[in-house]
Amino acid sequence: MQLDHVSFASGPDGYEAAAERIADALKITPYNGGVHPRFGTRNLIFPLTGEHYLEVVEPLEHPAALSTPFGQAVRARSELGGGWMGWCVRVDDLDPIEERLERRAVDGNRTPEGADELLWKQIGIKGLIADPQLPFFIHWISPRAQHPSQRPAEQPVSIASLQIAGSRERLREWLDTDDPKPIPEVGIDWDAPNGIPGLMSVTFETPQGTVVI
């Protein structure tokens, strides 16, 4: 189990404007990740080190953006002005999670610009909607070489830590682990939820120094 990516929802000025601000802060350029036809969304991808990436995602005027949990989550965050929507954990086997959550994972696909179609399964968006501190889960069907982090960036940028308003105990329960550091490759800094749990900010390490978005 490890961090796969973090998701930033666009605001009223669209995903290109949001990505431009992030690119200016991180000094790397995103690429067009393509449309999620099953979810009614599209994204721009910032490849990061450590097999992580940052996506800037926006809802489309499409029925799936209203009817699917992922589309609903993106649309809801965008309608609030945009910002961090959530984070995603990569796993090798979704069967135990499907059994625990008592539902099936859904198929996802998109075709990045200039690349082959990507295929995966995901689950847990309903949990994120109910409690935004919680990650959702992804299992990649496409080979590792196609992972969104594998495109070269202008310079190495890594995720150092996530700042989350919420509860360590609730996260461990959701991940079904007693491990004190269930996502070992990044830090998680906790704050009191103040009634609004969720991913508050992400700290990145760049050659120019630390950047908090």
SELUMMI-640330 format. One record per residue (C-alpha): residue in three letters; y, x, z. Coordinates in steps of 0.001 Angstrom, whole numbers, plus 500000, padded with zeros to 6 digits. Layout:
// SELUMMI-640330
rest: Ala, py: Y, px: X, pz: Z $
...
//
This chain:
// SELUMMI-640330
rest: Met, py: 500000, px: 500000, pz: 500000 $
rest: Gln, py: 503358, px: 501423, pz: 499003 $
rest: Leu, py: 506806, px: 500388, pz: 497915 $
rest: Asp, py: 506909, px: 499457, pz: 494236 $
rest: His, py: 510496, px: 498361, pz: 493606 $
rest: Val, py: 513614, px: 496714, pz: 494960 $
rest: Ser, py: 515276, px: 493731, pz: 493268 $
rest: Phe, py: 519026, px: 493202, pz: 492952 $
rest: Ala, py: 520158, px: 489810, pz: 491627 $
rest: Ser, py: 523183, px: 489672, pz: 489359 $
rest: Gly, py: 526338, px: 487811, pz: 490317 $
rest: Pro, py: 528591, px: 485572, pz: 488225 $
rest: Asp, py: 529585, px: 488458, pz: 485923 $
rest: Gly, py: 525984, px: 489004, pz: 484798 $
rest: Tyr, py: 523313, px: 491648, pz: 485095 $
rest: Glu, py: 524973, px: 494173, pz: 482800 $
rest: Ala, py: 528096, px: 494297, pz: 484989 $
rest: Ala, py: 525994, px: 494603, pz: 488161 $
rest: Ala, py: 523907, px: 497378, pz: 486593 $
rest: Glu, py: 527033, px: 499198, pz: 485461 $
rest: Arg, py: 528304, px: 499377, pz: 489046 $
rest: Ile, py: 524949, px: 500658, pz: 490280 $
rest: Ala, py: 524774, px: 503194, pz: 487439 $
rest: Asp, py: 528209, px: 504489, pz: 488395 $
rest: Ala, py: 527050, px: 504976, pz: 491992 $
rest: Leu, py: 523670, px: 506575, pz: 491209 $
rest: Lys, py: 524680, px: 508445, pz: 488031 $
rest: Ile, py: 521638, px: 507271, pz: 486108 $
rest: Thr, py: 521415, px: 504803, pz: 483226 $
rest: Pro, py: 519162, px: 501736, pz: 483260 $
rest: Tyr, py: 517028, px: 500610, pz: 480356 $
rest: Asn, py: 516329, px: 497105, pz: 479123 $
rest: Gly, py: 513244, px: 495875, pz: 480936 $
rest: Gly, py: 512927, px: 492711, pz: 478885 $
rest: Val, py: 512493, px: 489008, pz: 479558 $
rest: His, py: 510015, px: 487524, pz: 482029 $
rest: Pro, py: 508916, px: 484568, pz: 479875 $
rest: Arg, py: 506878, px: 482984, pz: 482663 $
rest: Phe, py: 509737, px: 483176, pz: 485193 $
rest: Gly, py: 512850, px: 482512, pz: 483108 $
rest: Thr, py: 514502, px: 485794, pz: 484084 $
rest: Arg, py: 515302, px: 489198, pz: 482572 $
rest: Asn, py: 516006, px: 492620, pz: 484011 $
rest: Leu, py: 517452, px: 496089, pz: 483618 $
rest: Ile, py: 515468, px: 498961, pz: 485135 $
rest: Phe, py: 516585, px: 502105, pz: 486968 $
rest: Pro, py: 513591, px: 504504, pz: 487103 $
rest: Leu, py: 513400, px: 506422, pz: 490379 $
rest: Thr, py: 511200, px: 509186, pz: 491743 $
rest: Gly, py: 508137, px: 508466, pz: 493876 $
rest: Glu, py: 506876, px: 505822, pz: 491427 $
rest: His, py: 509632, px: 503475, pz: 492548 $
rest: Tyr, py: 512280, px: 501635, pz: 490572 $
rest: Leu, py: 515275, px: 499378, pz: 491001 $
rest: Glu, py: 515583, px: 496235, pz: 488914 $
rest: Val, py: 518748, px: 494249, pz: 488317 $
rest: Val, py: 517551, px: 490765, pz: 487480 $
rest: Glu, py: 519284, px: 487596, pz: 486347 $
rest: Pro, py: 518174, px: 484016, pz: 485701 $
rest: Leu, py: 518200, px: 482577, pz: 482209 $
rest: Glu, py: 518998, px: 479050, pz: 481121 $
rest: His, py: 515327, px: 478293, pz: 480933 $
rest: Pro, py: 513112, px: 475665, pz: 482630 $
rest: Ala, py: 510979, px: 478405, pz: 484224 $
rest: Ala, py: 514002, px: 479645, pz: 486193 $
rest: Leu, py: 514012, px: 476263, pz: 487942 $
rest: Ser, py: 510275, px: 475631, pz: 488220 $
rest: Thr, py: 508749, px: 478986, pz: 489248 $
rest: Pro, py: 509204, px: 480629, pz: 492664 $
rest: Phe, py: 510447, px: 483917, pz: 491194 $
rest: Gly, py: 512960, px: 482157, pz: 488946 $
rest: Gln, py: 514100, px: 480017, pz: 491872 $
rest: Ala, py: 514548, px: 483073, pz: 494107 $
rest: Val, py: 516608, px: 484921, pz: 491500 $
rest: Arg, py: 518741, px: 481887, pz: 490704 $
rest: Ala, py: 519398, px: 481132, pz: 494379 $
rest: Arg, py: 520536, px: 484703, pz: 495120 $
rest: Ser, py: 522684, px: 484813, pz: 491979 $
rest: Glu, py: 524355, px: 481523, pz: 492892 $
rest: Leu, py: 525289, px: 483047, pz: 496259 $
rest: Gly, py: 527182, px: 485784, pz: 494410 $
rest: Gly, py: 524347, px: 488212, pz: 493755 $
rest: Gly, py: 523073, px: 491160, pz: 495763 $
rest: Trp, py: 519764, px: 492356, pz: 497138 $
rest: Met, py: 517125, px: 489702, pz: 496569 $
rest: Gly, py: 514111, px: 491472, pz: 497996 $
rest: Trp, py: 511556, px: 494234, pz: 497826 $
rest: Cys, py: 508061, px: 494526, pz: 496442 $
rest: Val, py: 504918, px: 496267, pz: 497720 $
rest: Arg, py: 502272, px: 497602, pz: 495334 $
rest: Val, py: 498605, px: 497069, pz: 496212 $
rest: Asp, py: 495306, px: 497909, pz: 494533 $
rest: Asp, py: 493606, px: 494626, pz: 495414 $
rest: Leu, py: 495221, px: 491209, pz: 495719 $
rest: Asp, py: 492059, px: 489371, pz: 496776 $
rest: Pro, py: 492587, px: 489766, pz: 500555 $
rest: Ile, py: 496206, px: 488664, pz: 500214 $
rest: Glu, py: 495257, px: 485627, pz: 498137 $
rest: Glu, py: 492700, px: 484681, pz: 500776 $
rest: Arg, py: 495170, px: 485141, pz: 503627 $
rest: Leu, py: 497978, px: 483212, pz: 501912 $
rest: Glu, py: 495531, px: 480589, pz: 500600 $
rest: Arg, py: 496859, px: 480641, pz: 497060 $
rest: Arg, py: 496335, px: 482539, pz: 493841 $
rest: Ala, py: 498495, px: 485296, pz: 492412 $
rest: Val, py: 500420, px: 484480, pz: 489254 $
rest: Asp, py: 500466, px: 486452, pz: 486016 $
rest: Gly, py: 503589, px: 488329, pz: 485007 $
rest: Asn, py: 504526, px: 489999, pz: 481753 $
rest: Arg, py: 507507, px: 491444, pz: 479942 $
rest: Thr, py: 508099, px: 493819, pz: 477073 $
rest: Pro, py: 510622, px: 496596, pz: 477740 $
rest: Glu, py: 512794, px: 497721, pz: 474868 $
rest: Gly, py: 510900, px: 500240, pz: 472754 $
rest: Ala, py: 507675, px: 499994, pz: 474761 $
rest: Asp, py: 504410, px: 498090, pz: 475012 $
rest: Glu, py: 504044, px: 494861, pz: 476943 $
rest: Leu, py: 503643, px: 495219, pz: 480710 $
rest: Leu, py: 501116, px: 493062, pz: 482573 $
rest: Trp, py: 500734, px: 492443, pz: 486296 $
rest: Lys, py: 499911, px: 489875, pz: 488963 $
rest: Gln, py: 502166, px: 489000, pz: 491878 $
rest: Ile, py: 502107, px: 486852, pz: 494982 $
rest: Gly, py: 504333, px: 486205, pz: 497989 $
rest: Ile, py: 507581, px: 484975, pz: 496453 $
rest: Lys, py: 507322, px: 481742, pz: 498439 $
rest: Gly, py: 507183, px: 483864, pz: 501581 $
rest: Leu, py: 510293, px: 485759, pz: 500479 $
rest: Ile, py: 512125, px: 482479, pz: 499825 $
rest: Ala, py: 511214, px: 481178, pz: 503287 $
rest: Asp, py: 511940, px: 484491, pz: 505044 $
rest: Pro, py: 513894, px: 486972, pz: 502858 $
rest: Gln, py: 513005, px: 490002, pz: 504986 $
rest: Leu, py: 509431, px: 489805, pz: 503652 $
rest: Pro, py: 508310, px: 491670, pz: 500530 $
rest: Phe, py: 506224, px: 490180, pz: 497789 $
rest: Phe, py: 503109, px: 491888, pz: 496435 $
rest: Ile, py: 502319, px: 493237, pz: 492976 $
rest: His, py: 499170, px: 494541, pz: 491329 $
rest: Trp, py: 499708, px: 496290, pz: 488010 $
rest: Ile, py: 497226, px: 495567, pz: 485244 $
rest: Ser, py: 498961, px: 497897, pz: 482800 $
rest: Pro, py: 498066, px: 501592, pz: 483204 $
rest: Arg, py: 500022, px: 503880, pz: 485494 $
rest: Ala, py: 501647, px: 505641, pz: 482541 $
rest: Gln, py: 503420, px: 502371, pz: 481692 $
rest: His, py: 504835, px: 501841, pz: 485183 $
rest: Pro, py: 508599, px: 501169, pz: 484979 $
rest: Ser, py: 509357, px: 504309, pz: 487005 $
rest: Gln, py: 507818, px: 506580, pz: 484367 $
rest: Arg, py: 510723, px: 506634, pz: 481930 $
rest: Pro, py: 512819, px: 509783, pz: 482431 $
rest: Ala, py: 516238, px: 509459, pz: 484052 $
rest: Glu, py: 519226, px: 511803, pz: 483720 $
rest: Gln, py: 518606, px: 513121, pz: 487221 $
rest: Pro, py: 516168, px: 512538, pz: 490112 $
rest: Val, py: 517159, px: 509670, pz: 492404 $
rest: Ser, py: 514923, px: 508482, pz: 495222 $
rest: Ile, py: 514846, px: 505679, pz: 497759 $
rest: Ala, py: 515245, px: 507126, pz: 501245 $
rest: Ser, py: 515253, px: 503939, pz: 503302 $
rest: Leu, py: 515626, px: 500182, pz: 503356 $
rest: Gln, py: 517951, px: 498458, pz: 505788 $
rest: Ile, py: 516429, px: 495120, pz: 506760 $
rest: Ala, py: 517648, px: 492371, pz: 509046 $
rest: Gly, py: 514542, px: 490975, pz: 510641 $
rest: Ser, py: 511516, px: 491848, pz: 512742 $
rest: Arg, py: 509047, px: 494733, pz: 512587 $
rest: Glu, py: 506416, px: 492487, pz: 514128 $
rest: Arg, py: 506916, px: 489792, pz: 511501 $
rest: Leu, py: 506604, px: 492372, pz: 508714 $
rest: Arg, py: 503387, px: 493809, pz: 510140 $
rest: Glu, py: 501968, px: 490312, pz: 510453 $
rest: Trp, py: 502879, px: 489599, pz: 506807 $
rest: Leu, py: 501330, px: 492880, pz: 505657 $
rest: Asp, py: 498311, px: 492283, pz: 507921 $
rest: Thr, py: 498504, px: 495692, pz: 509562 $
rest: Asp, py: 499122, px: 497269, pz: 512956 $
rest: Asp, py: 500274, px: 500512, pz: 511350 $
rest: Pro, py: 503645, px: 501471, pz: 512894 $
rest: Lys, py: 504732, px: 502787, pz: 509478 $
rest: Pro, py: 502980, px: 500578, pz: 506929 $
rest: Ile, py: 505113, px: 501819, pz: 504006 $
rest: Pro, py: 504898, px: 505544, pz: 504727 $
rest: Glu, py: 506968, px: 507024, pz: 501901 $
rest: Val, py: 510290, px: 505353, pz: 502807 $
rest: Gly, py: 512086, px: 504594, pz: 506047 $
rest: Ile, py: 512833, px: 501069, pz: 507235 $
rest: Asp, py: 515855, px: 500636, pz: 509465 $
rest: Trp, py: 515900, px: 497361, pz: 511368 $
rest: Asp, py: 518837, px: 495280, pz: 512497 $
rest: Ala, py: 519093, px: 491987, pz: 514349 $
rest: Pro, py: 518815, px: 489132, pz: 511843 $
rest: Asn, py: 521797, px: 487128, pz: 513154 $
rest: Gly, py: 520221, px: 484088, pz: 511550 $
rest: Ile, py: 520173, px: 485672, pz: 508062 $
rest: Pro, py: 517112, px: 487908, pz: 507625 $
rest: Gly, py: 516706, px: 489923, pz: 504465 $
rest: Leu, py: 517158, px: 493219, pz: 502665 $
rest: Met, py: 520717, px: 494225, pz: 503530 $
rest: Ser, py: 521079, px: 497582, pz: 501763 $
rest: Val, py: 519138, px: 500464, pz: 500242 $
rest: Thr, py: 519852, px: 504146, pz: 500842 $
rest: Phe, py: 519302, px: 506486, pz: 497901 $
rest: Glu, py: 519207, px: 510277, pz: 497722 $
rest: Thr, py: 520870, px: 511737, pz: 494625 $
rest: Pro, py: 521801, px: 515299, pz: 493626 $
rest: Gln, py: 525391, px: 514364, pz: 494514 $
rest: Gly, py: 524435, px: 513165, pz: 497989 $
rest: Thr, py: 523443, px: 509997, pz: 499814 $
rest: Val, py: 524407, px: 506648, pz: 498287 $
rest: Val, py: 524131, px: 503301, pz: 500081 $
rest: Ile, py: 524156, px: 500138, pz: 497975 $
//
